[in-house]
Amino acid sequence: MPEPMSRPRPYLRGSAPIVLAHRGGSLEAPENSLAAVRHDLSLGLHYFETDVRTTRDGVAVLMHDASVDRTTSGTGLLADLEWAEVATLRDASGAPPLRLDELLAHHPDLRLNIDVKEDRAVSALVEAVRTAGAEDRICLAAFDHDRLIALRQAFGPAVLSSTSQREAVRVLVAAHLPGPMRRRALRRLASNRSIGCLQVPPTYRGVRVVSRALVRAAHELGWQLHVWTINEPREMNDLLDLGVDGLVTDRPSLAQEVIAARGHSG
């Protein structure tokens, strides 16, 4: 295998494959909750995939949906509520929604993969991360390409990010190009020093995404390849056989068992 075009970042240092608990592992604990954090740490896991939105007064909160209805005792949009109101709500474990700044302050050993769900959350996230000095223990993600670019510009290359969907497609195309064309395309992608991992689903609209060629391309770039959201043992093993570096899963304890059975620590 050729020498990687870039070097692993602090966030990714350690043994692969890794388990990234999706929303904290939502089939094993209330999603994006303090209970999920404690559950994952009790398993010896250190990667917590989560989502961030903001309250009306600019507090970054771990929440996937725009509305608080599904995961808390309240109703309405998070963006319409002040933090003082949100703090009175309760998730399925009986705790209030979790603030990003509190999570960063109280769990410095936890590495966060953060999907920033809205443009208005960018400044709140930047402030929380800088205040905690947590630049080397987060990975930024966003489905919106322009939002991810804004996050990269705010931090510079000091903070790791995954690819946007647009960039992931470029890697997928490059992975299947012949010879020198492939190498040139990968070098252009490697010029972005913020990117350290490629995070994709196994398939998209019926088309296979993850393949040995894609794994090889990611590794030539010096990136890790993480696949979401994988909840069944057979698919976990199939992906690990291809050489993927991480499983994003709602069942972190199961993924840990699968990886351990293969002789890895997870």
WOTA-V515287 format. One record per residue. RES is the residue in one small letter. OMEGA is omega in whole degrees, 0 to 359 (* if undefined). NEAR is the number of other ideal C-beta (glycine too) atoms within 10 Angstrom. Layout:
res=<RES	RES>
omega=<OMEGA	OMEGA>
near=<NEAR	NEAR>
This chain:
res=<m	p	e	p	m	s	r	p	r	p	y	l	r	g	s	a	p	i	v	l	a	h	r	g	g	s	l	e	a	p	e	n	s	l	a	a	v	r	h	d	l	s	l	g	l	h	y	f	e	t	d	v	r	t	t	r	d	g	v	a	v	l	m	h	d	a	s	v	d	r	t	t	s	g	t	g	l	l	a	d	l	e	w	a	e	v	a	t	l	r	d	a	s	g	a	p	p	l	r	l	d	e	l	l	a	h	h	p	d	l	r	l	n	i	d	v	k	e	d	r	a	v	s	a	l	v	e	a	v	r	t	a	g	a	e	d	r	i	c	l	a	a	f	d	h	d	r	l	i	a	l	r	q	a	f	g	p	a	v	l	s	s	t	s	q	r	e	a	v	r	v	l	v	a	a	h	l	p	g	p	m	r	r	r	a	l	r	r	l	a	s	n	r	s	i	g	c	l	q	v	p	p	t	y	r	g	v	r	v	v	s	r	a	l	v	r	a	a	h	e	l	g	w	q	l	h	v	w	t	i	n	e	p	r	e	m	n	d	l	l	d	l	g	v	d	g	l	v	t	d	r	p	s	l	a	q	e	v	i	a	a	r	g	h	s	g>
omega=<179	175	180	181	176	185	179	179	181	181	187	181	183	184	173	4	180	174	175	183	184	187	181	183	194	173	180	179	178	188	176	186	174	177	178	177	182	178	182	179	178	177	183	180	184	179	186	177	186	181	180	170	182	174	180	180	168	176	179	184	176	181	180	185	172	180	177	190	189	189	179	178	184	177	176	181	176	183	180	185	170	179	181	177	181	181	179	181	180	175	185	178	181	180	176	174	188	176	178	182	178	179	180	183	188	183	183	179	183	176	187	170	193	173	182	194	183	182	184	180	186	184	179	178	180	180	182	182	181	180	181	185	189	186	184	179	172	170	184	177	175	176	181	184	183	178	179	176	179	178	179	180	180	184	190	184	179	182	179	170	169	175	167	177	181	180	178	178	179	177	181	178	182	183	185	175	179	168	185	179	179	182	179	181	179	179	177	179	183	182	177	187	179	187	177	178	176	183	189	170	180	177	176	181	177	180	180	180	186	180	176	179	180	177	180	180	179	182	176	177	186	181	168	176	178	184	182	338	194	188	182	184	183	180	176	181	179	180	177	176	178	178	179	187	182	176	174	192	172	183	186	180	177	179	178	179	180	180	179	180	178	178	178	181	177	*>
near=<6	9	6	14	16	16	9	16	22	12	21	21	10	12	9	18	24	24	29	30	31	29	24	26	28	20	14	19	24	22	25	27	26	22	19	26	24	14	20	25	14	10	18	10	23	19	23	25	28	27	21	25	26	24	24	15	12	13	22	28	25	26	27	18	16	14	17	23	12	9	21	22	13	16	10	12	14	26	14	12	22	12	18	10	16	21	15	11	17	14	22	13	14	10	14	18	25	23	21	26	19	16	21	20	14	12	19	10	7	19	23	24	25	25	19	25	21	16	13	13	27	21	14	22	22	18	15	23	25	13	11	18	11	21	15	13	20	24	25	26	24	25	11	15	13	11	19	25	15	16	22	20	10	16	18	10	13	11	23	27	26	24	26	20	14	12	17	19	14	15	21	20	12	22	20	11	15	7	7	8	10	18	14	11	17	20	13	10	21	16	9	15	13	20	26	24	25	27	23	23	14	17	10	14	6	5	7	9	15	22	14	11	15	24	20	17	24	27	18	22	24	18	27	24	25	28	27	17	16	27	15	12	14	8	15	24	14	14	22	21	10	17	16	25	20	27	30	24	28	21	23	29	18	20	29	22	16	25	22	11	10	13	6	14	12	22>
